[in-house]
Amino acid sequence: MTFAVGLFELFGVAIPGGVQLAVLLYVLDRLHLVDVGALAAEPSALPVIGAVVGSYVLGSVTTPLSAAVDKILPRRLPAPEDARRVFLACVPEARDRPYVAVEPTVLLAAAELHDKPVAAEVTRMEAVGMMQRSLAFSLALASVVAAVQCAAGPGRPVAACAAVLLSAAAVGTAWRERATRYYPWLKTLEICFWIPDIDAPFARDDR
């Protein structure tokens, strides 16, 4: 049996889920419901397997929630038109080419048919963006836990510093993800510019 992990599963699900699992284990340890030290001292591979599976499950469950939170945050979301505007400003020769007005997902499918390894760069960028969006939610959740720890004690100074740093990291990650969200669409336009006959399926016959 072959087991393969894709870019979206690794970047978009497992990594943010690992942060959420760490926060959950910290809370359970503080409530004396789980002994994290005893789990880490287990000589078998079960804790590692459990951590990997738990990270993936938590990341999968909270991905829709992080996407919903992202939509209610203030600031306009980037759109494919932003990528087209930047692309045409850099490559004015493509202004009259029909493919530029096509939906990016359709163009990505064409790029994958033409050269899948090259188009994989777009998939990687999308996966990184998904990871950043989910990480922003995970870091915000961790900052809330740190704030509660600051109020309840002990270790208030450390908890206060952690709350501030985690909040700043969450805001910075969310801002970065939104600022670069159109990058995969821009990369798709750049790749398709060099595909021979890419315009033919989208050209209108005015006769």
KOLRO-184146 format. One record per residue (C-alpha): residue in one letter; residue number from 1; x, y, z. Coordinates in steps of 0.1 Angstrom, whole numbers, plus 2048, in hexadecimal, padded with zeros to 3 digits. Layout:
REM KOLRO-184146
SITE  res    n  east  north   up
SITE    a  NUM     X      Y    Z
...
***
This chain:
REM KOLRO-184146
SITE  res    n  east  north   up
SITE    m    1   800    800  800
SITE    t    2   80D    822  7F6
SITE    f    3   809    840  80E
SITE    a    4   80E    862  7FF
SITE    v    5   80B    884  80F
SITE    g    6   802    8A1  7F8
SITE    l    7   80C    8C5  7FC
SITE    f    8   7EA    8D0  808
SITE    e    9   7E9    8B4  822
SITE    l   10   80C    8BD  82F
SITE    f   11   80C    8E3  82D
SITE    g   12   7E7    8EB  830
SITE    v   13   7DB    8D1  849
SITE    a   14   7F7    8BF  85C
SITE    i   15   80D    8DD  866
SITE    p   16   7F1    8F3  873
SITE    g   17   7E2    8D5  883
SITE    g   18   803    8CE  895
SITE    v   19   801    8F1  8A5
SITE    q   20   7DE    8EB  8AF
SITE    l   21   7E7    8C9  8BE
SITE    a   22   803    8D9  8D2
SITE    v   23   7EA    8F3  8E0
SITE    l   24   7D1    8D8  8E8
SITE    l   25   7EB    8C3  8FA
SITE    y   26   7F7    8E1  90E
SITE    v   27   7D3    8E9  91A
SITE    l   28   7CD    8C4  923
SITE    d   29   7ED    8C2  935
SITE    r   30   7E6    8E2  949
SITE    l   31   7C4    8D3  952
SITE    h   32   7D5    8B3  95D
SITE    l   33   7C1    89F  945
SITE    v   34   7DF    893  931
SITE    d   35   803    88E  93C
SITE    v   36   817    89A  91E
SITE    g   37   838    891  92F
SITE    a   38   82D    86D  932
SITE    l   39   821    86C  90E
SITE    a   40   842    87A  902
SITE    a   41   856    860  916
SITE    e   42   845    843  905
SITE    p   43   860    82E  8F3
SITE    s   44   849    822  8D8
SITE    a   45   83F    834  8B7
SITE    l   46   81B    837  8C2
SITE    p   47   81F    85B  8CF
SITE    v   48   82E    866  8AE
SITE    i   49   813    855  89A
SITE    g   50   7F9    863  8B0
SITE    a   51   807    886  8AC
SITE    v   52   808    883  886
SITE    v   53   7E4    876  884
SITE    g   54   7D8    88F  89E
SITE    s   55   7E8    8AC  88B
SITE    y   56   7D8    8A1  86B
SITE    v   57   7B5    89C  87A
SITE    l   58   7B6    8BD  88D
SITE    g   59   7C2    8D0  86E
SITE    s   60   7A7    8C0  859
SITE    v   61   78C    8C9  872
SITE    t   62   796    8ED  877
SITE    t   63   79E    8F6  853
SITE    p   64   77A    900  84B
SITE    l   65   779    914  86B
SITE    s   66   799    927  863
SITE    a   67   78B    92E  840
SITE    a   68   76B    93C  84F
SITE    v   69   77E    952  868
SITE    d   70   794    95E  84B
SITE    k   71   775    96A  838
SITE    i   72   768    980  855
SITE    l   73   789    992  85A
SITE    p   74   78A    9B6  84E
SITE    r   75   79D    9BE  82E
SITE    r   76   793    9B6  80A
SITE    l   77   79D    993  7FE
SITE    p   78   7B3    991  7DF
SITE    a   79   7A2    985  7C0
SITE    p   80   7AE    977  79E
SITE    e   81   7AA    99A  790
SITE    d   82   7C6    9A5  7A6
SITE    a   83   7DD    98B  797
SITE    r   84   7D2    995  774
SITE    r   85   7D9    9BA  77B
SITE    v   86   7FC    9B3  788
SITE    f   87   804    99B  76C
SITE    l   88   7F9    9B2  750
SITE    a   89   80C    9CF  760
SITE    c   90   82B    9B9  75E
SITE    v   91   823    9A9  73D
SITE    p   92   80F    9C1  727
SITE    e   93   814    9AA  709
SITE    a   94   7FA    993  718
SITE    r   95   7DF    9AD  71A
SITE    d   96   7CC    9A0  6FB
SITE    r   97   7D1    97B  701
SITE    p   98   7B0    969  709
SITE    y   99   7BF    951  723
SITE    v  100   7C5    96E  73B
SITE    a  101   79F    972  742
SITE    v  102   79A    94D  749
SITE    e  103   793    940  76C
SITE    p  104   7B5    937  77D
SITE    t  105   7AA    914  786
SITE    v  106   7A4    90C  761
SITE    l  107   7C6    91A  758
SITE    l  108   7D6    906  773
SITE    a  109   7C7    8E6  765
SITE    a  110   7D4    8EF  743
SITE    a  111   7F7    8F6  752
SITE    e  112   7F6    8D4  763
SITE    l  113   7EE    8C3  742
SITE    h  114   80A    8D5  731
SITE    d  115   825    8D1  74C
SITE    k  116   81A    8C3  76E
SITE    p  117   83C    8C8  780
SITE    v  118   83C    8ED  777
SITE    a  119   818    8F1  781
SITE    a  120   81F    8E0  7A2
SITE    e  121   82F    901  7AD
SITE    v  122   80C    911  7AC
SITE    t  123   7FF    8F5  7C2
SITE    r  124   81B    8FA  7DA
SITE    m  125   813    91F  7DD
SITE    e  126   7EE    918  7E3
SITE    a  127   7F8    8FE  7FE
SITE    v  128   80E    917  80F
SITE    g  129   7F2    931  80F
SITE    m  130   7DA    918  81E
SITE    m  131   7F4    911  839
SITE    q  132   7F9    935  841
SITE    r  133   7D3    93B  844
SITE    s  134   7CF    91C  85B
SITE    l  135   7EF    926  86F
SITE    a  136   7E0    949  876
SITE    f  137   7C2    938  886
SITE    s  138   7D8    920  89A
SITE    l  139   7EF    93C  8A7
SITE    a  140   7D0    951  8B0
SITE    l  141   7C3    933  8C4
SITE    a  142   7E5    92F  8D5
SITE    s  143   7E5    954  8DE
SITE    v  144   7C3    950  8EF
SITE    v  145   7D0    933  903
SITE    a  146   7EE    948  90D
SITE    a  147   7D8    965  917
SITE    v  148   7C3    94D  92E
SITE    q  149   7E4    940  93D
SITE    c  150   7EE    964  943
SITE    a  151   7CE    96B  956
SITE    a  152   7CD    94A  969
SITE    g  153   7F2    945  970
SITE    p  154   80C    939  978
SITE    g  155   827    947  962
SITE    r  156   815    967  959
SITE    p  157   833    97A  94B
SITE    v  158   83B    95D  933
SITE    a  159   817    958  92A
SITE    a  160   813    97E  923
SITE    c  161   831    97E  90C
SITE    a  162   824    95F  8FA
SITE    a  163   802    96E  8F6
SITE    v  164   810    98E  8E6
SITE    l  165   828    97B  8CF
SITE    l  166   80E    962  8C4
SITE    s  167   7F5    97D  8BD
SITE    a  168   80E    990  8A8
SITE    a  169   818    970  896
SITE    a  170   7F3    969  88E
SITE    v  171   7ED    98C  880
SITE    g  172   80D    98B  86C
SITE    t  173   806    969  85D
SITE    a  174   7E2    973  854
SITE    w  175   7EE    993  844
SITE    r  176   809    981  831
SITE    e  177   7F1    967  824
SITE    r  178   7D8    981  817
SITE    a  179   7F4    996  808
SITE    t  180   801    978  7F3
SITE    r  181   7E0    966  7EC
SITE    y  182   7E0    970  7C8
SITE    y  183   803    962  7C2
SITE    p  184   7F8    940  7B6
SITE    w  185   7E0    950  79D
SITE    l  186   7FD    966  791
SITE    k  187   814    949  78D
SITE    t  188   7F9    936  779
SITE    l  189   7F7    954  761
SITE    e  190   81D    954  75E
SITE    i  191   81F    92F  756
SITE    c  192   803    930  73D
SITE    f  193   813    94D  72A
SITE    w  194   82D    934  71D
SITE    i  195   815    918  714
SITE    p  196   811    915  6EE
SITE    d  197   7ED    919  6E2
SITE    i  198   7E0    920  705
SITE    d  199   7C9    93B  6F6
SITE    a  200   7B9    924  6DC
SITE    p  201   79E    914  6F2
SITE    f  202   794    936  700
SITE    a  203   795    94B  6E0
SITE    r  204   773    958  6D5
SITE    d  205   768    953  6B1
SITE    d  206   759    975  6A6
SITE    r  207   750    969  683
***
